[in-house]
Structure formats: C-alpha cells, structure tokens
Amino acid sequence: MSLACDLDELYAQIPYSYGCKECGWLCCGHVPISGIEAERIPDEITAMSPYRDDDCRFLVDGKCGIYEYRPLMCRLLGASTEVVCAYVHSDKPLDLEETTKLIRMYSDKFCKRTLFT
C-alpha cells in the first residue's frame, strides 16, 4: 500500500467536524505538515502562497485555501477533545487516547520530513 493510501486511511479515522466561522486567526497559525502532505498541495497554490510570520501561508480571506489538502493537525481541530476551537465541533470527537494514537501513527509513518505552513 502506498503512503498516500495510508494517509487517507489515517484521515478517515478523524470524525467529521463543523461550525468553522472562517475567522482566520483563532486556529490558523503555523502547523506541522509532513512531506507527503506538502506534496499533495498543487504547485500553483504553493507558488501563490508566500510564507508569512503571523499565520498560515494558505489562509485566504479568512478561509483555508488548501482545505481539501489540509494537514492532520488542521483536520483534528474540533474533531478531538484535545485540539479545540471555540466554533468547530464534532458530534463524536476523539478523546485523548484516540487522538494520541492517531498522532503517533502519523508521526511514525509520515514525519521523516516535517515542514511548517
């Protein structure tokens, strides 16, 4: 199985979350992103998104410009009791043990090369 398929399987374990207000600053700071996650972001998006000191380089008008390609930590926001947001919620959030297990799996498998947004 490819790393991309493994990553998709890991993402599939994250419950659906909702309620983003697109405020653009409460949660959209610099987050770790693995090499394989970075490779999924189309070059034309990356080229138009210069690095910024204050927040995520992919934040566009208060919204995630890479939502379809967002990294694990962004996907966990509101989907875990441990990665919280005032607005984003899940009906069945991951608890500490489940969150830790996912992050360990992610770290062990995908973080040989970690970047930051």
Backbone as numpy.savetxt, mean C-alpha at the origin, in Angstrom:
# Nx Ny Nz CAx CAy CAz Cx Cy Cz
5.32 -20.85 -9.20 4.47 -19.67 -9.20 5.36 -18.43 -9.20
4.96 -17.41 -9.92 5.75 -16.19 -10.02 5.58 -15.31 -8.79
6.53 -14.40 -8.60 6.43 -13.46 -7.49 5.19 -12.59 -7.63
4.85 -12.23 -8.86 3.65 -11.40 -9.08 2.40 -12.13 -8.60
2.30 -13.42 -8.89 1.15 -14.21 -8.43 1.15 -14.33 -6.92
2.33 -14.52 -6.34 2.44 -14.59 -4.88 1.98 -13.28 -4.24
2.35 -12.17 -4.85 1.95 -10.87 -4.32 0.44 -10.70 -4.42
-0.14 -11.10 -5.53 -1.59 -11.02 -5.69 -2.31 -11.88 -4.64
-1.76 -13.06 -4.34 -2.35 -13.92 -3.31 -2.28 -13.27 -1.94
-1.17 -12.61 -1.66 -1.02 -11.90 -0.39 -2.04 -10.76 -0.31
-2.17 -9.98 -1.37 -3.14 -8.89 -1.40 -4.56 -9.41 -1.21
-4.85 -10.58 -1.73 -6.21 -11.15 -1.64 -6.61 -11.45 -0.20
-5.64 -11.52 0.70 -5.92 -11.79 2.11 -6.30 -10.54 2.89
-6.20 -9.39 2.24 -6.51 -8.12 2.89 -7.99 -7.80 2.67
-8.74 -7.59 3.75 -10.18 -7.31 3.58 -10.43 -5.97 2.88
-11.58 -5.91 2.26 -12.01 -4.69 1.58 -12.16 -3.57 2.61
-11.68 -2.39 2.25 -11.85 -1.22 3.12 -12.51 -0.10 2.31
-13.16 0.80 3.00 -13.94 1.85 2.34 -13.94 3.11 3.19
-14.35 4.22 2.60 -14.54 5.45 3.35 -13.48 6.51 3.13
-12.55 6.28 2.20 -11.51 7.28 1.97 -12.14 8.61 1.59
-11.71 9.66 2.28 -12.22 11.01 2.02 -11.32 11.78 1.06
-10.27 11.10 0.60 -9.31 11.72 -0.31 -8.76 13.02 0.26
-8.48 12.98 1.56 -7.96 14.18 2.22 -6.50 14.43 1.85
-5.81 13.37 1.46 -4.48 13.53 0.91 -3.34 13.78 1.86
-3.59 13.86 3.14 -2.44 14.09 4.01 -2.44 13.25 5.28
-3.57 12.79 5.73 -3.58 12.04 6.98 -2.81 10.73 6.88
-2.83 10.10 5.74 -2.19 8.79 5.62 -1.20 8.70 4.48
-1.14 9.68 3.65 -0.37 9.57 2.40 1.03 10.11 2.53
1.79 9.54 3.43 3.20 9.90 3.56 4.06 8.92 2.82
5.32 8.90 3.15 6.24 7.95 2.52 6.01 6.58 3.12
5.84 5.59 2.27 5.63 4.22 2.72 6.61 3.29 2.02
6.97 2.19 2.67 7.85 1.24 1.99 7.13 0.58 0.83
7.88 0.31 -0.21 7.35 -0.36 -1.39 8.43 -1.32 -1.88
8.05 -2.55 -2.09 9.04 -3.54 -2.53 9.39 -3.31 -3.99
10.49 -3.89 -4.42 10.91 -3.76 -5.81 9.85 -4.25 -6.77
9.22 -5.39 -6.47 8.21 -5.93 -7.39 6.98 -5.03 -7.44
6.63 -4.40 -6.32 5.51 -3.46 -6.33 5.86 -2.23 -7.18
7.07 -1.74 -7.04 7.51 -0.58 -7.82 7.51 -0.90 -9.31
7.90 -2.11 -9.66 7.93 -2.51 -11.07 6.54 -2.56 -11.68
5.51 -2.75 -10.88 4.14 -2.81 -11.39 3.60 -1.44 -11.79
4.16 -0.39 -11.24 3.69 0.96 -11.54 4.16 1.32 -12.94
3.24 1.66 -13.83 3.63 1.99 -15.21 4.66 3.12 -15.26
5.61 2.98 -16.17 6.69 3.97 -16.31 6.17 5.38 -16.52
5.08 5.52 -17.27 4.58 6.87 -17.56 4.06 7.55 -16.29
3.57 6.77 -15.33 3.12 7.35 -14.06 4.33 7.73 -13.22
5.30 6.84 -13.15 6.51 7.11 -12.36 7.25 8.32 -12.90
7.34 8.44 -14.22 8.05 9.56 -14.84 7.39 10.90 -14.52
6.09 10.90 -14.34 5.36 12.16 -14.07 5.24 12.45 -12.58
5.85 11.62 -11.74 5.69 11.76 -10.30 7.03 11.97 -9.62
7.50 13.22 -9.54 8.80 13.47 -8.90 8.74 13.21 -7.40
9.87 12.82 -6.84 9.95 12.59 -5.39 9.67 13.89 -4.66
8.93 13.79 -3.54 8.62 14.96 -2.72 9.01 14.66 -1.27
9.43 15.67 -0.56 9.84 15.50 0.83 8.66 15.33 1.78
7.53 15.93 1.45 6.44 16.02 2.41 5.41 14.91 2.36
5.20 14.29 1.21 4.17 13.25 1.14 4.46 12.29 -0.01
3.57 11.39 -0.23 3.75 10.38 -1.27 3.85 11.04 -2.65
4.79 10.63 -3.41 5.00 11.21 -4.73 3.86 10.89 -5.70
3.03 9.91 -5.36 1.94 9.51 -6.25 0.59 10.12 -5.85
0.61 11.05 -4.92 -0.60 11.73 -4.50 -0.93 12.82 -5.53
-2.12 12.75 -6.11 -2.53 13.69 -7.16 -3.88 14.28 -6.77
-3.90 15.58 -6.51 -5.13 16.27 -6.12 -5.85 15.57 -4.95
-5.08 15.15 -3.96 -5.64 14.51 -2.78 -6.02 13.06 -2.96
-5.77 12.50 -4.14 -6.13 11.10 -4.41 -4.89 10.29 -4.77
-4.99 9.01 -4.55 -3.91 8.10 -4.90 -3.85 7.94 -6.42
-2.73 8.30 -7.00 -2.55 8.19 -8.43 -2.15 6.80 -8.89
-1.90 5.91 -7.92 -1.52 4.54 -8.26 -2.41 3.53 -7.52
-3.64 3.91 -7.28 -4.52 3.08 -6.45 -4.50 1.61 -6.88
-4.59 1.34 -8.13 -4.59 -0.05 -8.63 -3.27 -0.76 -8.32
-2.19 0.01 -8.21 -0.85 -0.55 -8.01 -0.29 -0.27 -6.61
-1.11 0.26 -5.71 -0.62 0.70 -4.40 0.05 -0.44 -3.63
1.07 -0.12 -2.83 1.80 -1.15 -2.09 1.03 -1.68 -0.87
1.56 -2.71 -0.29 0.93 -3.40 0.83 0.52 -2.46 1.95
1.41 -1.58 2.38 1.08 -0.73 3.53 -0.11 0.16 3.24
-0.25 0.61 2.02 -1.42 1.41 1.65 -2.68 0.55 1.65
-2.55 -0.67 1.21 -3.70 -1.59 1.18 -4.17 -1.95 2.59
-3.23 -1.98 3.54 -3.59 -2.33 4.91 -4.31 -1.19 5.64
-4.15 0.02 5.17 -4.75 1.17 5.84 -6.26 1.00 5.97
-6.73 0.95 7.18 -8.15 0.78 7.45 -8.63 -0.66 7.37
-7.80 -1.54 6.80 -8.16 -2.95 6.68 -7.58 -3.75 7.84
-6.90 -3.07 8.74 -6.27 -3.68 9.90 -6.54 -2.83 11.14
-6.67 -3.49 12.27 -6.81 -2.75 13.53 -5.52 -2.04 13.90
-4.42 -2.39 13.22 -3.10 -1.86 13.55 -2.65 -0.74 12.61
-3.31 -0.58 11.48 -2.96 0.45 10.51 -4.24 1.26 10.30
-4.40 2.29 11.12 -5.70 2.95 11.22 -5.74 4.29 10.49
-6.94 4.67 10.14 -7.25 5.96 9.53 -8.57 6.42 10.14
-8.73 7.71 10.28 -9.98 8.24 10.84 -11.17 7.96 9.95
-10.93 7.75 8.67 -12.03 7.61 7.71 -12.18 6.21 7.11
-11.06 5.56 6.82 -11.09 4.28 6.13 -11.35 3.15 7.12
-12.29 2.28 6.76 -12.68 1.19 7.65 -12.90 -0.09 6.86
-12.95 -1.19 7.59 -13.29 -2.49 7.02 -14.30 -3.14 7.94
-15.23 -3.88 7.37 -16.22 -4.58 8.20 -15.58 -5.73 8.97
-14.49 -6.28 8.45 -13.78 -7.39 9.10 -12.28 -7.12 9.07
-11.81 -6.12 9.84 -10.39 -5.78 9.79 -9.50 -6.90 10.34
-8.30 -6.96 9.82 -7.31 -7.90 10.33 -6.93 -7.49 11.74
-6.72 -8.47 12.61 -6.25 -8.16 13.96 -4.72 -8.12 13.97
-4.14 -7.90 15.13 -2.68 -7.78 15.26 -1.98 -9.02 14.72
-2.43 -10.18 15.11 -1.78 -11.43 14.68 -1.85 -11.60 13.16
-3.01 -11.35 12.58 -3.18 -11.50 11.13 -2.34 -10.47 10.37
-2.32 -9.24 10.88 -1.53 -8.18 10.25 -0.05 -8.52 10.31
0.41 -8.95 11.47 1.82 -9.31 11.64 2.20 -10.44 10.70
1.34 -11.44 10.59 1.62 -12.58 9.70 1.76 -12.12 8.25
0.85 -11.26 7.80 0.92 -10.76 6.42 2.19 -9.95 6.18
2.52 -9.08 7.12 3.71 -8.25 6.96 4.97 -9.11 6.97
5.02 -10.13 7.79 6.18 -11.03 7.80 6.31 -11.78 6.48
5.18 -12.28 5.97 5.19 -12.98 4.69 5.69 -12.03 3.59
5.19 -10.83 3.61 5.58 -9.80 2.64 7.08 -9.52 2.74
7.53 -9.28 3.95 8.93 -8.95 4.18 9.85 -10.09 3.75
9.52 -11.30 4.12 10.35 -12.46 3.78 10.43 -12.70 2.28
9.33 -12.50 1.60 9.25 -12.86 0.18 9.60 -11.73 -0.77
9.26 -10.49 -0.42 9.34 -9.40 -1.40 10.29 -8.28 -1.07
10.87 -8.27 0.12 11.65 -7.09 0.53 13.15 -7.28 0.46
13.59 -7.93 -0.56 15.04 -8.03 -0.78 15.55 -6.66 -1.24
14.66 -5.91 -1.89 14.96 -4.56 -2.35 13.76 -3.71 -2.02
13.89 -2.85 -1.01 12.78 -2.00 -0.59 13.08 -0.55 -0.93
12.10 0.11 -1.46 12.19 1.53 -1.81 11.18 2.29 -0.97
11.11 3.58 -1.12 10.09 4.39 -0.45 9.45 5.29 -1.48
8.13 5.50 -1.33 7.40 6.34 -2.28 7.80 7.78 -2.10
